[in-house]
Amino acid sequence: MDVVLEADQLGKRYGNTWALRDCSLHLPAGRVAALVGPNGAGKSTLLHLAVGLLRPDAGAVRVFGQSPYDNTGALADIGFVAQDTPLYRDFSAAELVAVGAKLNRRWDSALARNRLAQLGIPPNRPVGKLSGGQRAQVALALALAKRPRLLLLDEPVASLDPLARREFLQSLMGSVAEAGTTVLLSSHLLADLERVCDHLIVLQSARVRLAGPVDDIVAEHRQLVGPRHDGGPLGGVAAVVRASHTDRQSTLLVRVNGTINDPAWTEREVGLEDVILAYLADGDTAASHTEWGVPA
Ligand SMILES: Nc1ncnc2c1ncn2[C@@H]1O[C@H](COP(=O)(O)OP(=O)(O)OP(=O)(O)O)[C@@H](O)[C@H]1O
């Protein structure tokens, strides 16, 4: 299994606060990975470390076996679209495509032009005068034209309308499947991610909560409904991720490590979105309450 991106006890700190901590994960080649987590969880920080814009304060990140901060040569193989898709605002889309051709080894101008024409993006208007969604489309077309082996996208579809979002994700899937590109994209739109991603990384409060292939993650989790359960071991259950109770009944989202043989429990399969929400639901906000001087 070729590993494209690997983090080992990776950490980044701003002052006394860790934006990312003890992050260990690997992303195999050819995967389309979703990076999810609440605001401030550390998603952009991880992407910025992976593209060499930030230097780790602990541990290491390697992309194609190299540290991206120390080996700028590796950047030729990485495409990155930052959050809010920054672009040179006085340049037109056509000019940006032409500049890209001068700056990149494997640039596919035809791909960018065709995409932007199909989307009806005016080629000669300064991109600063396009709508936010149109600007995002320009940035994405440029990232695809680079023909990267690893594509990092920080909330790429946040400013797109629903139709454009669907179209973008479909065409992203098409072009990455054709070229075998590995993709890591952060988003809050879980339903979109469930459709297109085959790998998942969940960050919360600067730490990795869950990471791995989507099929394995879904297969390892179940919803159990049964008599009220206030703790204690359950056969076949490795961990209770989330529990809700009425007087007589408990509904548990669990990670299983065997067969649930107790007939008192009704077992149901769960979707990826349910699993993600269960992991994110028990967020730790105590520190924030302390900082604001209000009771938790
Ligand atoms: N330049 C900075 N200086 C100080 N703290 C920062 C800086 N950049 C990020 N942080 C902090 O690091 C943490 C992680 O931020 P990050 O931008 O990685 O989160 P995120 O998961 O991408 O959030 P969002 O979904 O809101 O984009 C947050 O607590 C944030 O306030």
The ligand as a MOL file (V3000), in Angstrom:
LIG
                    3D

  0  0  0     0  0            999 V3000
M  V30 BEGIN CTAB
M  V30 COUNTS 31 33 0 0 0
M  V30 BEGIN ATOM
M  V30 1 N -2.6310 32.2690 13.2350 0
M  V30 2 C -3.2030 31.7830 14.3430 0
M  V30 3 N -2.9020 32.2850 15.5570 0
M  V30 4 C -3.4440 31.8010 16.6820 0
M  V30 5 N -4.3240 30.7790 16.7100 0
M  V30 6 C -4.6650 30.2410 15.5330 0
M  V30 7 C -4.1380 30.7090 14.2820 0
M  V30 8 N -4.6690 29.9700 13.2830 0
M  V30 9 C -5.5050 29.0760 13.8740 0
M  V30 10 N -5.5130 29.2290 15.2140 0
M  V30 11 C -6.2710 28.4510 16.1900 0
M  V30 12 O -5.9590 27.0760 15.9500 0
M  V30 13 C -7.1150 26.2600 16.0980 0
M  V30 14 C -7.3350 25.4640 14.8370 0
M  V30 15 O -7.6730 26.3370 13.7670 0
M  V30 16 P -7.9690 25.8260 12.3040 0
M  V30 17 O -8.0780 27.0270 11.4190 0
M  V30 18 O -6.9690 24.7800 11.9430 0
M  V30 19 O -9.4070 25.1320 12.4980 0
M  V30 20 P -10.4300 24.5510 11.4240 0
M  V30 21 O -10.7790 23.1770 11.8800 0
M  V30 22 O -9.8720 24.6770 10.0430 0
M  V30 23 O -11.6800 25.5060 11.6160 0
M  V30 24 P -12.8370 26.0170 10.6020 0
M  V30 25 O -13.7620 24.8570 10.3560 0
M  V30 26 O -13.5060 27.0950 11.3980 0
M  V30 27 O -12.1730 26.5340 9.3570 0
M  V30 28 C -8.2660 27.2130 16.4540 0
M  V30 29 O -8.4190 27.1900 17.8400 0
M  V30 30 C -7.7800 28.5490 15.9850 0
M  V30 31 O -8.3300 29.5830 16.7800 0
M  V30 END ATOM
M  V30 BEGIN BOND
M  V30 1 1 1 2
M  V30 2 1 2 3
M  V30 3 2 2 7
M  V30 4 2 3 4
M  V30 5 1 4 5
M  V30 6 2 5 6
M  V30 7 1 6 7
M  V30 8 1 6 10
M  V30 9 1 7 8
M  V30 10 2 8 9
M  V30 11 1 9 10
M  V30 12 1 10 11
M  V30 13 1 11 12
M  V30 14 1 11 30
M  V30 15 1 12 13
M  V30 16 1 13 14
M  V30 17 1 13 28
M  V30 18 1 14 15
M  V30 19 1 15 16
M  V30 20 2 16 17
M  V30 21 1 16 18
M  V30 22 1 16 19
M  V30 23 1 19 20
M  V30 24 2 20 21
M  V30 25 1 20 22
M  V30 26 1 20 23
M  V30 27 1 23 24
M  V30 28 2 24 25
M  V30 29 1 24 26
M  V30 30 1 24 27
M  V30 31 1 28 29
M  V30 32 1 28 30
M  V30 33 1 30 31
M  V30 END BOND
M  V30 END CTAB
M  END
